[in-house]
Amino acid sequence: RPQLNITPRAMISTPPLQGARLVAAVISNPDLYKQWDTELKIMSNRIVAMRTALVDALKKIDCPTPNPIYPDWSHITSQIGMFAYTGLQAKHVEVLQEKYHIYCTTNGRFSMAGVNPNNVGYLAEAMKDALSTKGPSDV
């Protein structure tokens, strides 16, 4: 039994060599590197645009902020990376999951890659409902 526990751990903890070879191939080839860099910028700009779209949608419907420490929703656009901390808490996330089938971590962290122009309004409305139903976040 212990050997069975070791094998999956080694497979997970030790990344395969193919990934490193792929990266080396891309960054050492000027054409592939340029393509990768272009696509990376497109993806990054899309996430920034979705952050802005979410904040705009929340403002448009006068969604209250999750806590008085947030004067507005700019804490979403001031963050970087693929995830956004919204300030929602588990009680709000429960409403999002059960009523709207929107999933995020219980501390209100969303993957911005899942937000798009077709669902950003739905997300904003759901957040407003969760905040209106359950009240502001606890300090």
N, C-alpha and C positions, 0 to 999 in steps of 0.2 A: 504493500500500500504506500509506503513513503516514496518509493520510486515513481509511482503514478502522480504524486503531488509535485515532484521535482520537474518532471518533463514539461508540463504546461507552463510552469513558472519560467523555465529557461526559454521557452518559445516566446513568451510575452515580454520578458525583461531584456532579451537580446534581440535587437532588431536585425532582420535579415540583411545580408550584404547587398542584395539587389537594390535596396533603397539608396544606399550610399553610392552605388555605381550609377544609378539613374541621375542623382543630383550632380555627380561629377561630370556625366555626359552633357547635361544641360548647361552647367555653368562654364564648361570648357569650350562649348561650341557657340560662337558669336550669334549665329542665326537663332538657335534654340534659346539662348539666354535672352535675346531681344524679345522673342515671342513670349517667354515666361514673364519677363518684366512687364510687358504690355498687359498680359492677362492678369497679373497680380494687381496692377494699378486699376484695372477695370473692376475687379472684385472688391478692392479696398474702397474705391469711390462709390460703389453700389451700397456697401454697408454704411458709409457716411451719409449717403442720400436717404437711406431707410431710417437712420436715426433722426435726421431732420424731418422726414415725412411723419414719423411717429409723434414727434414733439409738436409739429404743426397741427396734426389731427387732434391731439389732446387739447391744445389751445383752442382750436376751432369749436370744440364742443364744451368748452369751459370745464374741463375735467379738473377736479381739485387735486393738488399735489398730495402725495402720500403722507406727508408730515410737514408741520410748520417750519422745520429747518430748511425745507426746500421752498424758496420764494416763487419758483417757477419750475418748469421741466427741463431747464438747461443742463441739469446734471446728466441727462442722457446724451446730449450732444457733446458735452465736454469730455466724455470718456473715449477711449480708443480701443480698438480690437474688435473681435467678433462677438463678444458678449456685452450686454448692457445691464447694469444694475439699475432697477427702476425705483427701489425704495418700498416696493410692495412686500407684504409679509405673508406668512403661511395662511392666515385667514382670508386674504385676498386671492391668493393662488388657488385656494380651495374653490372659490366661486368661479374663477377662470376655468378650472378643470371640469368641475361638475356641470356647470351651466353652459359653458362655451366651448369646451373641449380644446382649450388652449393650455399648453403645458410648458412649464418653466421650473426652475428650482424653487424650493420653498422660501428662499430668501429674495425672490422676485428677479432673479437673473435670467435674462432672455438671450437666446441665440439670435442675433440680428440677421443671420443668414436665412432664417425662416420667415422673415418679414418681407413682404413684397407689396407693390402698389395695389394689388387686388385684395389684400387682407389687412392692410394697415388701419383702415377705418374701423373694421370689425374689432381689431385688437384694442384700439382706443376706446370704442364704445364699451367693450367688455371691462376694460380697466376702470372706466368711470363707474360702471355698475358695481363692480367689486368694491371700490372705494366708497360709493354711496351706501351700499348695503352694509358693509362691515366697519365703516368709519376709518379714520386715519390710522396710520401705523403707530405702534407704541414706541415711545422714545427709549 
